[in-house]
Amino acid sequence: MVRIEIRKAENTDLWDIANIWRRNIKTINTASDIARLYHYFKKYFLIAVIHKEEEKEEGYDIIGFIAGAVRDGHGHVSGIAVEREYRRQGIGGSLLRRLYEEFYNDGFERVTLEVRKSNKEAIRFYEGQGFKPAFVIHGYYADGEDAIVYEKRFTFTDENPISHRKEGRVDGS
């Protein structure tokens, strides 16, 4: 049996995060860029790990991550990736929801991110998670491609807005 867990990243996870970032996200970020971002905003770095039943608690593989940050007084997704063979299983959505909890607990009312204009798969994913396009940044990426800035505002319905149970939820508006 396989168990997937979302937890905060640790220093020892940075090499795996950098490798997943490099394999799945088309940016010029280096491992040291990612490490610097982690050290500034480690509270907002989360990983998805897979445990196999026969392995001890220490035995796990990192299969995804989300790197959050604070930008201009709001939450920001600097990077998110799930290894290809684990996509479309709800892991990316789970990573986002856990990051929303961190942002909410710190008093942020919205979260933003940039996505390549050509990345249709990511755009579908973000829109499915309630993000709305806000504006375009022309030539944002090193190769000259435009970025679409997406935004999600939280509507808090009670004390636990992240829950998907009846007593509360986070809605994009």
LUMKE-727642 format. One line per field, with one value per atom (N, C-alpha, C): x, y, z; atom name. Coordinates in Angstrom, 1 decimal. Layout:
! residues N
X: (X,...) .
Y: (Y,...) .
Z: (Z,...) .
roti: (CA,...) .
***
This chain:
! residues 173
X: (0.8,0.0,0.9,0.4,1.2,0.4,1.2,0.7,1.3,0.5,1.1,0.8,1.8,1.7,2.2,1.5,1.9,2.5,3.8,4.4,5.4,5.8,6.8,8.1,8.7,10.1,11.1,12.2,13.3,14.6,15.6,16.9,17.3,17.2,17.6,16.8,15.6,14.8,15.1,16.0,16.3,16.8,17.7,18.3,17.2,16.3,15.2,14.2,13.9,13.1,13.7,15.0,15.7,15.6,15.8,15.7,14.3,13.3,11.9,11.6,12.1,11.9,12.5,13.7,14.4,13.8,13.3,12.6,11.3,10.6,9.2,8.8,9.7,9.4,10.5,10.0,10.9,11.3,12.3,12.8,14.3,15.0,16.4,16.9,16.0,16.3,17.4,18.4,19.4,19.1,19.8,19.6,19.9,20.9,21.1,20.0,19.4,18.2,17.1,16.9,15.8,16.1,17.4,17.8,17.6,18.0,17.8,16.3,15.5,14.0,13.5,14.0,13.6,14.0,15.2,15.7,15.0,14.5,13.7,12.3,11.7,10.3,10.0,10.8,10.7,9.4,8.7,7.4,6.4,6.7,5.8,6.3,7.2,7.7,7.2,6.4,5.7,6.1,6.1,6.4,5.4,5.2,4.4,5.3,5.2,6.1,5.2,5.8,5.2,5.9,5.2,5.7,5.2,6.0,5.5,5.3,4.3,3.9,5.1,5.9,7.0,8.2,8.2,9.3,9.1,10.1,10.0,9.7,9.3,8.9,9.9,11.2,12.2,12.3,11.8,11.9,10.8,11.1,10.1,10.8,9.9,10.4,9.6,10.2,9.5,9.0,7.6,7.0,6.4,6.5,6.0,6.4,6.2,6.5,5.7,5.6,5.1,6.0,6.4,7.2,6.4,6.1,5.3,6.3,5.8,6.6,5.6,6.1,5.3,5.8,4.9,5.2,4.2,4.7,3.8,2.6,2.8,1.7,0.7,1.0,0.1,0.9,0.2,0.8,1.2,2.2,2.6,3.1,2.7,3.3,4.4,5.6,6.9,7.1,6.6,6.8,5.9,5.4,4.7,4.9,5.2,5.4,5.1,4.6,4.3,4.9,5.7,6.3,5.2,5.5,4.6,3.7,4.4,3.6,2.6,2.7,1.8,0.8,0.8,-0.2,-1.6,-2.6,-4.0,-4.5,-3.9,-4.3,-4.6,-4.7,-5.1,-4.0,-2.8,-1.6,-1.3,-1.4,-1.2,-2.2,-3.5,-4.5,-4.3,-3.8,-3.6,-2.4,-1.4,-0.3,-0.8,-1.6,-2.2,-3.0,-3.9,-4.7,-3.9,-2.9,-2.0,-1.3,-0.9,-0.3,-1.3,-2.6,-3.6,-3.7,-3.7,-3.8,-2.7,-1.5,-0.4,-0.6,-1.0,-1.3,-2.4,-3.5,-4.6,-4.2,-3.5,-3.1,-2.2,-1.5,-0.7,-1.5,-2.8,-3.6,-3.7,-3.2,-3.2,-4.6,-5.1,-6.4,-6.4,-5.2,-5.1,-3.8,-3.7,-2.5,-2.3,-1.1,-0.9,0.2,0.3,1.3,1.5,2.6,2.8,2.8,2.3,2.4,2.7,3.5,3.8,2.5,2.4,1.2,0.9,2.0,1.9,1.6,1.6,1.5,0.0,-0.7,-2.1,-2.5,-1.6,-1.9,-2.0,-1.0,-0.9,-2.1,-2.4,-3.5,-4.8,-5.1,-6.3,-6.3,-5.2,-5.1,-5.4,-4.7,-4.9,-6.4,-6.9,-8.3,-9.3,-8.9,-9.7,-9.6,-8.6,-8.4,-8.9,-9.6,-10.2,-9.4,-8.3,-7.5,-8.1,-8.0,-8.5,-7.3,-7.3,-6.2,-6.4,-5.3,-5.3,-4.7,-3.5,-2.9,-1.7,-1.1,0.0,1.2,2.4,3.7,4.4,4.6,5.3,6.7,7.2,8.7,9.2,8.3,8.7,9.8,9.7,10.6,11.9,13.0,14.3,14.3,13.4,13.3,12.4,11.9,11.0,9.5,9.2,7.7,7.0,5.8,4.9,4.5,4.2,3.6,2.2,1.3,-0.1,0.0,-0.4,-0.4,-1.9,-1.9,-3.2,-3.4,-4.6,-4.9,-6.1,-6.0,-7.1,-7.3,-8.5,-8.9,-9.7,-9.4,-10.1,-11.4,-12.5,-13.7,-13.8,-13.7,-13.7,-15.1,-15.5,-16.9,-17.0,-15.9,-15.9,-14.5,-14.3,-12.9,-12.0,-12.5,-11.6,-11.9,-11.5,-11.9,-11.3,-10.3,-9.7,-10.4,-11.1,-11.8,-12.8,-12.9,-13.9,-15.2,-15.2,-16.4,-17.4,-18.6,-19.7,-19.4,-18.6,-18.4,-17.5,-16.9,-16.1,-15.3,-14.9,-14.2,-13.5,-12.6,-12.0,-12.5,-13.1,-13.6,-12.8,-12.6,-12.0,-13.1,-12.7,-13.7,-13.1) .
Y: (-1.2,0.0,1.3,2.3,3.5,4.6,5.4,6.5,7.8,8.8,10.1,11.1,11.9,12.9,14.3,15.3,16.7,17.2,17.7,18.2,19.3,20.0,21.1,20.5,21.3,20.9,21.1,20.4,20.6,20.8,21.2,21.5,20.3,19.1,17.9,17.6,18.2,18.0,18.9,19.9,20.9,20.3,19.4,18.8,18.2,17.4,16.8,17.8,18.9,19.9,20.6,20.9,21.5,20.6,19.3,18.4,18.3,18.3,18.3,19.6,20.7,22.0,22.0,21.6,21.6,20.7,19.6,18.6,19.1,19.9,20.2,21.6,22.6,24.0,24.6,25.3,25.9,27.3,27.4,28.7,28.5,29.7,29.7,29.6,29.3,29.2,28.1,28.4,27.4,26.8,25.8,25.2,26.2,27.1,28.1,29.1,29.4,30.4,29.7,28.5,27.7,27.7,27.4,27.3,28.7,29.7,31.1,31.4,31.1,31.3,30.5,29.2,28.4,29.0,29.5,30.0,31.3,32.1,33.3,32.9,31.9,31.6,30.1,29.5,28.1,27.7,28.6,28.3,27.9,28.5,28.3,27.3,26.5,25.4,24.1,23.4,22.2,21.1,19.8,18.8,17.7,16.9,15.7,14.6,13.7,12.5,11.3,10.2,9.0,8.0,7.3,6.3,4.9,3.9,2.6,1.9,1.0,0.4,-0.3,-1.0,-1.8,-1.0,0.3,1.2,1.8,2.1,2.8,4.3,5.0,6.4,7.2,7.0,7.8,7.5,6.4,6.0,6.6,7.6,8.3,8.8,9.1,9.8,11.1,12.2,13.4,13.4,13.6,13.5,14.8,15.8,17.1,18.1,19.4,20.5,21.7,22.6,24.0,24.9,26.0,27.0,28.3,28.7,29.9,31.0,32.2,33.4,34.5,35.6,36.8,37.8,38.4,39.5,40.6,41.8,43.0,42.8,42.2,42.1,41.0,40.0,38.9,37.6,36.5,35.2,35.1,34.3,34.1,32.7,32.1,30.7,31.0,30.7,30.9,29.7,28.5,27.3,26.2,25.3,24.1,23.1,21.9,20.8,19.5,18.6,17.2,16.3,15.3,14.4,13.9,13.7,13.4,12.2,11.1,9.9,10.0,11.1,11.3,12.4,13.0,14.0,13.5,14.4,14.1,13.2,13.2,12.4,13.3,14.6,15.5,16.1,15.7,16.1,17.6,18.1,19.6,20.4,20.0,20.6,20.6,19.4,19.3,20.2,20.3,21.2,22.7,23.1,24.4,24.7,23.7,24.0,24.1,23.3,23.4,24.8,25.3,26.6,27.7,27.5,28.5,28.6,27.5,27.5,28.3,28.2,29.0,30.5,30.8,32.2,32.7,32.0,32.4,32.7,31.7,31.9,33.1,33.6,34.8,36.0,35.9,37.1,37.5,36.7,37.1,36.8,37.7,37.6,37.1,37.1,36.6,36.0,35.2,34.6,34.8,35.0,35.2,34.2,34.1,33.3,33.7,33.4,33.6,32.3,32.2,31.0,31.4,30.6,30.9,30.9,31.8,31.9,30.6,29.9,28.7,27.5,27.5,26.4,26.1,25.5,25.3,24.3,23.3,22.3,23.0,23.8,24.6,25.6,26.2,27.2,26.5,25.3,24.6,24.2,23.8,23.4,24.6,25.7,26.9,27.4,27.4,27.9,26.9,25.6,24.6,24.7,25.4,25.6,27.0,27.7,28.9,30.2,30.1,31.2,31.9,33.3,34.1,34.9,35.0,35.8,37.3,37.9,39.3,40.2,39.9,40.7,39.9,40.5,39.9,40.7,40.0,40.6,40.2,41.2,40.9,40.6,39.5,39.2,38.8,38.3,38.0,36.9,35.9,34.8,35.1,34.4,34.7,34.5,33.6,33.4,34.3,35.3,36.4,36.1,34.9,34.5,35.4,35.7,36.4,35.5,36.1,35.4,36.0,35.1,35.6,35.5,36.6,36.6,36.2,35.2,34.7,35.0,35.2,35.6,34.8,34.5,33.9,34.7,35.2,35.9,34.9,35.0,34.1,34.8,34.0,34.4,33.5,34.1,33.3,33.2,31.9,31.7,31.4,31.1,30.9,30.8,30.3,30.2,29.3,28.3,27.4,27.4,28.4,28.6,27.6,26.8,25.9,24.6,24.3,23.0,22.8,21.6,21.4,20.8,20.7,20.2,21.4,21.1,22.0,23.3,23.2,24.4,25.5,25.2,26.3,25.9,26.9,26.6,27.9,27.8,28.9,28.9,30.1,30.2,31.3,31.1,32.2,33.2,34.4,35.4,36.4) .
Z: (0.0,0.0,0.0,-0.7,-0.8,0.0,0.7,1.4,1.0,0.7,0.2,1.4,1.7,2.8,2.3,2.7,2.4,3.7,3.7,4.9,4.5,5.6,5.3,4.9,4.0,3.5,4.5,4.5,5.4,4.5,5.1,4.4,3.6,4.2,3.5,2.2,2.1,0.9,-0.3,-0.1,-1.1,-2.4,-2.3,-3.5,-4.4,-3.8,-4.5,-5.1,-4.3,-4.8,-6.0,-5.9,-7.1,-8.3,-8.1,-9.3,-9.9,-9.0,-9.5,-10.2,-9.7,-10.3,-11.7,-11.8,-13.0,-14.1,-13.7,-14.6,-15.1,-14.3,-14.5,-14.8,-14.5,-14.6,-15.5,-16.6,-17.6,-17.1,-16.2,-15.7,-15.7,-15.4,-15.3,-13.9,-12.9,-11.5,-11.3,-10.5,-10.2,-8.8,-8.5,-7.1,-6.1,-6.2,-5.2,-5.1,-6.3,-6.3,-5.4,-5.7,-4.9,-3.5,-3.1,-1.7,-1.0,-1.7,-1.2,-0.9,-1.9,-1.7,-0.5,-0.4,0.7,2.1,2.2,3.4,3.8,2.8,3.1,3.5,2.9,3.0,3.4,4.2,4.5,5.0,5.7,6.2,5.1,3.9,2.7,1.7,2.1,1.2,1.7,0.9,1.2,0.2,0.6,-0.3,-0.2,-1.3,-1.3,-1.3,-0.3,-0.2,-0.3,-0.9,-1.0,-0.1,0.7,1.6,1.1,1.1,0.8,2.1,2.2,3.4,4.1,3.2,3.8,4.3,4.0,4.4,5.8,6.4,7.7,7.4,8.5,8.3,7.6,7.8,7.1,5.6,5.2,3.8,2.9,2.1,1.3,0.1,-0.9,-2.1,-2.2,-2.6,-2.9,-4.3,-4.4,-5.7,-6.2,-5.3,-5.7,-4.6,-5.0,-4.0,-4.4,-3.5,-3.7,-3.0,-3.7,-3.1,-3.0,-1.8,-1.6,-1.1,-1.2,-0.8,-0.5,0.1,0.3,-0.6,-1.4,-2.4,-2.3,-2.1,-2.0,-1.1,0.0,1.0,0.7,-0.1,-0.3,-0.6,-0.5,-0.8,-2.2,-2.5,-3.9,-4.1,-5.2,-5.5,-6.5,-6.0,-6.8,-7.7,-7.3,-8.1,-7.5,-8.4,-8.0,-9.1,-8.6,-9.6,-9.0,-9.7,-9.3,-10.5,-10.1,-11.1,-12.0,-13.3,-14.3,-13.9,-13.4,-13.2,-12.0,-11.3,-10.1,-10.4,-11.6,-11.9,-12.0,-11.9,-12.1,-11.0,-9.8,-8.7,-7.5,-7.7,-6.6,-5.8,-6.1,-5.3,-5.4,-6.6,-6.8,-6.1,-6.2,-5.4,-3.9,-3.4,-2.0,-1.6,-2.4,-2.1,-2.0,-3.0,-3.0,-1.7,-1.4,-0.2,1.1,1.2,2.4,2.4,1.3,1.2,1.5,1.0,1.4,2.9,3.6,5.1,5.7,5.2,5.7,5.5,4.3,3.9,4.8,4.9,5.7,7.1,7.7,9.1,9.3,8.3,8.4,7.9,7.7,7.4,6.0,5.0,3.6,3.0,2.2,1.6,0.1,-0.4,-1.8,-2.1,-3.2,-3.6,-5.1,-5.6,-7.0,-7.5,-8.8,-9.4,-10.9,-11.5,-12.9,-13.6,-14.8,-15.7,-17.1,-17.8,-19.2,-20.0,-20.9,-21.7,-22.5,-22.9,-23.7,-22.8,-21.5,-20.7,-20.4,-21.4,-21.3,-20.2,-20.0,-18.9,-17.6,-17.3,-16.0,-15.9,-17.0,-17.0,-16.7,-17.3,-16.9,-15.4,-14.9,-13.5,-12.6,-12.9,-12.0,-12.1,-13.3,-13.4,-12.7,-12.7,-12.0,-10.5,-10.0,-8.6,-8.2,-9.1,-8.8,-9.1,-9.7,-10.1,-11.3,-11.3,-12.4,-13.0,-14.3,-14.9,-14.5,-14.1,-13.6,-14.7,-15.2,-16.2,-16.8,-17.9,-18.6,-18.4,-18.2,-18.1,-19.4,-20.3,-21.6,-21.4,-22.0,-21.9,-20.6,-19.7,-18.3,-18.2,-19.1,-19.0,-19.8,-19.4,-20.0,-21.5,-22.0,-23.4,-24.1,-23.4,-24.0,-23.9,-23.5,-23.4,-22.4,-22.7,-21.7,-20.6,-19.5,-18.3,-18.1,-17.7,-17.3,-15.8,-15.1,-13.7,-13.3,-12.5,-12.0,-10.5,-10.1,-8.7,-8.2,-6.9,-6.2,-4.9,-4.8,-3.5,-2.6,-1.4,-0.4,0.1,0.1,0.8,2.0,3.1,4.4,4.9,5.0,5.4,6.9,7.6,9.0,9.5,10.7,11.3,10.6,9.9,9.2,7.7,7.0,5.6,4.6,5.0,4.1,4.0,5.0,5.1,3.9,3.4,2.4,3.0,4.3,5.0,5.0,5.4,5.4,6.1,7.2,8.1,7.5,6.3,5.8,4.5,3.8,2.5,2.1,1.1,0.5,-0.9,-1.3,-2.7,-3.4,-4.7,-5.5,-5.8,-5.9,-6.3,-7.2) .
roti: (N,CA,C,N,CA,C,N,CA,C,N,CA,C,N,CA,C,N,CA,C,N,CA,C,N,CA,C,N,CA,C,N,CA,C,N,CA,C,N,CA,C,N,CA,C,N,CA,C,N,CA,C,N,CA,C,N,CA,C,N,CA,C,N,CA,C,N,CA,C,N,CA,C,N,CA,C,N,CA,C,N,CA,C,N,CA,C,N,CA,C,N,CA,C,N,CA,C,N,CA,C,N,CA,C,N,CA,C,N,CA,C,N,CA,C,N,CA,C,N,CA,C,N,CA,C,N,CA,C,N,CA,C,N,CA,C,N,CA,C,N,CA,C,N,CA,C,N,CA,C,N,CA,C,N,CA,C,N,CA,C,N,CA,C,N,CA,C,N,CA,C,N,CA,C,N,CA,C,N,CA,C,N,CA,C,N,CA,C,N,CA,C,N,CA,C,N,CA,C,N,CA,C,N,CA,C,N,CA,C,N,CA,C,N,CA,C,N,CA,C,N,CA,C,N,CA,C,N,CA,C,N,CA,C,N,CA,C,N,CA,C,N,CA,C,N,CA,C,N,CA,C,N,CA,C,N,CA,C,N,CA,C,N,CA,C,N,CA,C,N,CA,C,N,CA,C,N,CA,C,N,CA,C,N,CA,C,N,CA,C,N,CA,C,N,CA,C,N,CA,C,N,CA,C,N,CA,C,N,CA,C,N,CA,C,N,CA,C,N,CA,C,N,CA,C,N,CA,C,N,CA,C,N,CA,C,N,CA,C,N,CA,C,N,CA,C,N,CA,C,N,CA,C,N,CA,C,N,CA,C,N,CA,C,N,CA,C,N,CA,C,N,CA,C,N,CA,C,N,CA,C,N,CA,C,N,CA,C,N,CA,C,N,CA,C,N,CA,C,N,CA,C,N,CA,C,N,CA,C,N,CA,C,N,CA,C,N,CA,C,N,CA,C,N,CA,C,N,CA,C,N,CA,C,N,CA,C,N,CA,C,N,CA,C,N,CA,C,N,CA,C,N,CA,C,N,CA,C,N,CA,C,N,CA,C,N,CA,C,N,CA,C,N,CA,C,N,CA,C,N,CA,C,N,CA,C,N,CA,C,N,CA,C,N,CA,C,N,CA,C,N,CA,C,N,CA,C,N,CA,C,N,CA,C,N,CA,C,N,CA,C,N,CA,C,N,CA,C,N,CA,C,N,CA,C,N,CA,C,N,CA,C,N,CA,C,N,CA,C,N,CA,C,N,CA,C,N,CA,C,N,CA,C,N,CA,C,N,CA,C,N,CA,C,N,CA,C,N,CA,C,N,CA,C,N,CA,C,N,CA,C,N,CA,C,N,CA,C,N,CA,C,N,CA,C) .
***
